[in-house]
Amino acid sequence: MWIPQRGPQLAALEAGWCDELFYGGSRGGGKSDFQLGYQEHGALTYADGHRGIMFRKTYAELEELQARAIELFPKEGAVYKVQNSADYPFSNCWYWPSGATVKMRYIEREADYGRYHGHQYTRISFDEVTEYATPNGLLKMLSTLRSAKGVPCGVRLTGNPGGVGHIWVKNRYIDPVAPYTPYTDPETGFVRMYIPSRMQDNPALLASDPNYLRRVLASTAGNEALRQAWIEGRWDIVAGAFFEALDRAKHALRPFRIPDDWLRFRAFDWGSARPFSVGWYAVVGNTCQVQGKTLPRGALVRYREWYGAKEPNVGLKLSAEAVAEGIAERERGETLAFGKADPSIWKVDGGPSIAERMANRGVHWLPADNARLNGWDQMRQRIVGEDDAPMLFVTEDCAHWWRTVPLMQHDSSRIEDIDTDMEDHAADETRYACMARPWIPAQRIDVAPAAALAAMPKVADLMRPTAPKGW
């Protein structure tokens, strides 16, 4: 029988009252072992009342989980059946003598939920959930948690910082309350909790494989952010961040009154099922000091936002007219020079385009330059700035910008682009703004020393014909 190690593993196993528990953090924290132990505990406690299911994102990843299950489950008499039969109704499933079952499955995308609609499970395990771009598949699986025999039901999730799901995992489990603190969802009443896992809390691994830590250190290749994420389990550190120079201490400003003579404009990334993002920008007139920071002439200040989301990466599904009216209300009394929007809003599909419908409500747009790589380069240049002074600032009340943009990561197949499976709407809208006001750092001309200048040929000498040797 699997025995939890004292500390986080034991605490996570004993939290049977918790509907939804995320156990995550550093590598080597014993997360996958916990998932297997959680399922075995249910099988041994509730006998034929236990119906479990374990998920990984792909079949290849599921094989690793299954290899460990083969070491643990047979010790309690469990057998694995690949094919179903009269005695074993489920394929790819573990069966205990008591009648308890645990299916081994993979669920790659939200649509895969359809294979499980109408099922019933008492314990659901999702291993490495930061590999999922959205929580939608997971959330739909919660509807299958039920028991005809009165067995307590719950879902357990594990994962490491980083990956395409970093944002939603952090928002759902890490940010709301402190670790080990139950959080009751105000809408559903579901109780969630986060328990950190750390490598040092897994003495069994460190004793059996004392070189594991050194190999993890070596694999980070000196990348400090990656080390902090993998070894310390830091969720505020983004290993492989796309905007690695972005620093809240340098780029954030408290809300302040924008001078009347600064040019103002807005940028817009449309979304309905996915969030839309509207950002209002001001162009710094003359170089000035604000809150102890130098704002150079031409710098952009994103001073307001409207982010159309009801939850992370899920849109409000507002009509174009409703969005336009909301924008007009938010900028009442302001004078804006122009607005730049994603060119897709001019697409005509059986009726007036989104841009036309918004114009009918008095909100007008110009097509943004949608060049992705050039746009990201412009945004990066502004973030880096010049002489340690950024050319892009964002006020602290732009909460969704600060929630999402610092966490953007590289696309694994196109390293110079952002992974579009992430919640990239505010980043796209900022890219449009940066392309609307292209900025190039001043070119530096180094003055040569006087001695070097004196040794250089004079213009007259360069123009004088040179006689062939021997003349």
PyMOL commands that set and color helices and strands:
alter all, ss='L'
color gray80, all
select helices_A, chain A and resi 8-14+31-49+59-76+110-115+129-131+136-144+166-174+199-201+203-208+212-219+224-232+248-251+320-330+343-346+354-359+372-384+399-407+425-436+450-455+459-463
alter helices_A, ss='H'
color red, helices_A
select strands_A, chain A and resi 20-25+51-56+79-81+93-95+101-106+123-126+154-159+183-184+191-197+252-253+263-269+276-283+288-290+293-295+300-311+314-315+338-341+366-367+392-395
alter strands_A, ss='S'
color yellow, strands_A
deselect
rebuild
show_as cartoon
